[in-house]
Amino acid sequence: MFNPILGELVARERYKDYRRQAEQSRLAKAAIARQAADRSDLRTSLGNLVIAVRHVFKALARAD
């Protein structure tokens, strides 16, 4: 025998679980994207810093 009320409750719980999983997946993807962007920004900043230090040392070497 199949209980329609119980079937409806099970379907609702499955739907809630599906929505929770989808939201967790969306949040995880957003966090991963932010990490990649942060890494790229850090890499760019460090590259710019290295270039600036190189220019300072070149200027100091010419000053002597």
N, C-alpha and C positions, 0 to 999 in steps of 0.2 A: 504494500500500500504506500501511496505517496501522499504526504501531507503538504498541501499547497502553501500553508502559512510557513511551515518550516522551510520549504523550498524557497520562498520569497526572502526569508531571513538569511539563508545561506547565500543567495544571489546578491543581496545587499552587502553582506560582509565581504564577499569576493570582489565586488565593485569597489568597496572602500579600500581593500588591500591593493587592488590594481592602481587606484588613484594615489595611494601613499607611495607605492613603488615608482610611479611615474614622477611624482614630485621629488622623491629622493634622487632619482636619476637626473632630473633637470638641475637640481641643486649641485650635484656632484659634477656635472658637465660645466656648469657656470664656474665652480671653484677651480676646476682644472684649467679652464680658459683664462681665469684671472692669474693663476700661477704662471702660466706660459707668458702672459703679457708682462707680469712683474719681472720675470727672468729676462725677458727681452729688454725691458727698460733698464734693468741693472747692468746688463751686458753693454748697452749703449752708453750708459753713464760711466762705467769703468773704462770703456774705450776712449771716451772723450777726455777723461782724466789722464789717461796714459799719454794721449796726444798733447795735452796741455803741459804735462811735466816734461815731455820731450822738447817742446818749444822753449820752455824755461831753461833747460840745460843747454840747448843750442845757443840761446841768447847769452847765457853766462860764459860759454866757451868763447864766443866772439868778443865779449867784453874784455877778456884778458889780453 
